[in-house]
Amino acid sequence: MADARESTANEHDDLADPYRPRRERALAAALHAGFAGLIATPGPDLAYLTGYTPTTASERFTALLLTPDIEPTLVVPTLERPDAERVGAAPRYADWRDETDPYEVVAALLGRTGRYAVSDAAWALHLLALQDTIPTVGYTAMTVALPMLRAVKDAAERSRLAAAGAAADAVYERIVETTFAGSRERDVAAALAAMLREHGHEQVDFTIVASGPHSANPHHDPGDRIIETGDTVVLDFGGLRDGYGSDTTRTVHVGEPAAQVREVHELVRTAQQAAFDAVAPGVPGAEVDAVAREVITSAGYGEHFIHRTGHGIGLTTHEPPYLVAGERQALAPGMCFSLEPGVYLPGRFGVRIEDIVLVTDTGAVRLNNTPHHLRIVR
């Protein structure tokens, strides 16, 4: 077995370690689902369960091991252990040096049987090495094994998501006061990114600026097209503020819009409102999707609504739950997700309206509160 130093930090109680209840719930959920435990690697799962994010992405193996047979243990490179200890990442550490084999350390802790839920973000390099070292142990991706692991947000998470949403709203109110006509898409996108950072975002994940016919592409990559008077422009932007996501979309128009643009925009607004009204505890995600889709389909534009109605948000900007056909997972208080129906007419224009909403005990509240009407910009 590889040489590993192990220790226990006895001072970790619930007050000193706010992540302990999350780890306990996660392990209980894994056992209830028939797994032997879970393995959380650097990324949102590890941050959620420990508060620890390695300073840099590295080929060196790091993982939190949760099983009923051992204390929560962070397997970590020796040179990075002080950083993990500084944030109190785990009650117990098993560190390894570069000349040793971290997978043997894991094998000694996990044993030789069982199936574990493992983070989606686990590197193939590490997962394949674990499979070679412990071929009698199986692994299932966390999103498949425990899709709702991070779905219900606690009070601190809800507060951070609300702050991120308010920051994105402030950015929207600033950008619509700028001049669009004559600007390149990429320049407006750069302005959005700068504003998000000015409003506290440490990470900008996307700044979609899709003008004219490009607005019919939901995930258009902003380019050198010059925005013109008469263009419909879809603005979809977000990122992480204090570790939690923002994501909002509004559709604006440069100058006076044509009648069909107004018609489609009002249709999408109505569909988004209908979806919001349908959100409540116990309602399956598929039902919310169906409500929005029915509004658009009934108006004759069903084939032009080409994506799901929403996705969860939290430590990442896209995560479960998903509001899509076939999703039977019931909504629960504390879940947070987007509502973003859209209509896209190829070669002409597209419209999308998106808010982040939070499920309450009786319905939902919006975390984005900028107006939904078609904003005319210059």
Buried (B, 14 or more C-beta within 10 A) or exposed (E): EBEBEBEEBEEBEEEEBEBBEBBEEBBEBBBEEEBBBBBBBBBBBBBBBBBBBBEEEEEBBBBBBBBEEBBBBBBBBBEBBEBBBEEBBBBBBBBBEEEBBBBBBBBBBBBEEBBBBBBBBBBEEBBEBBBEBBEEBBBBBBBEBBBBBBBBBEEEBBEBBBBBBBBBBBBBEBBBEBEBBEBBBBBBBBBBBEBBBEBBBEEBBBBBBBBBBBBBBBEBEBEEBEBEEBBBBBBBBBBBBBBBBBBBBBBBBBEEBEEEBBBBBBBBBBBBBBBBEBBBBEBBBBBBBBBBBEBBBEBEBBEBBEBBBBBBBBBBBBBBBBBBEEBEBBBBBBBBBBBBBBBBBEEBBBBBBBBBBBBBEEBBBBBBEBEBEBBEBE
